[in-house]
């Protein structure tokens, strides 16, 4: 997952991940990409398009 510089770490992506693979810690997003099934729900819900699939 690519997190753009303008990410606000709002947590919207973490809230919609069906597998709970995203965690917001201070000014960082932590992804467990090994378990990700590429549903792209996190990318779609980002209000400022700060996420991008690799």
C-alpha positions as CSV (number, residue, x, y, z in Angstrom):
1,X,0.0,0.0,0.0
2,X,1.2,3.5,-0.8
3,X,0.3,6.2,1.6
4,X,0.6,9.6,0.1
5,X,2.2,12.5,2.0
6,X,-1.2,14.3,2.4
7,X,-2.8,11.4,4.4
8,X,-4.5,12.9,7.5
9,X,-4.5,9.6,9.4
10,X,-8.2,10.0,9.9
11,X,-8.8,6.2,10.3
12,X,-11.6,5.9,7.6
13,X,-9.6,3.1,5.9
14,X,-9.1,1.2,9.2
15,X,-12.8,1.5,10.0
16,X,-13.9,-0.2,6.7
17,X,-11.2,-2.9,6.3
18,X,-13.2,-6.2,6.4
19,X,-10.2,-8.1,7.7
20,X,-9.1,-5.4,10.3
21,X,-5.7,-5.2,8.7
22,X,-5.1,-1.4,9.1
23,X,-4.1,0.3,12.3
24,X,-3.6,4.1,12.8
25,X,-0.8,4.9,15.2
26,X,-0.1,8.6,15.7
27,X,1.0,9.7,12.2
28,X,1.4,6.3,10.6
29,X,-0.8,3.7,9.0
30,X,0.2,0.1,9.7
31,X,-1.0,-2.5,7.1
32,X,-0.8,-6.2,7.4
33,X,-0.4,-6.7,3.7
34,X,0.4,-10.4,3.9
35,X,-3.3,-11.0,4.8
36,X,-4.7,-8.4,2.4
37,X,-7.1,-9.8,-0.3
38,X,-6.9,-6.7,-2.5
39,X,-10.5,-5.7,-2.0
40,X,-9.5,-2.0,-2.3
41,X,-12.2,-0.9,0.1
42,X,-9.7,1.2,2.0
43,X,-8.6,3.0,-1.2
44,X,-12.2,3.7,-2.2
45,X,-13.3,5.1,1.1
46,X,-10.3,7.5,1.6
47,X,-11.9,11.0,1.6
48,X,-8.7,12.7,0.1
49,X,-7.5,9.8,-2.1
50,X,-4.3,9.4,-0.1
51,X,-4.1,5.6,-0.5
52,X,-3.0,3.7,-3.6
53,X,-2.5,0.0,-4.2
54,X,1.0,-1.0,-5.3
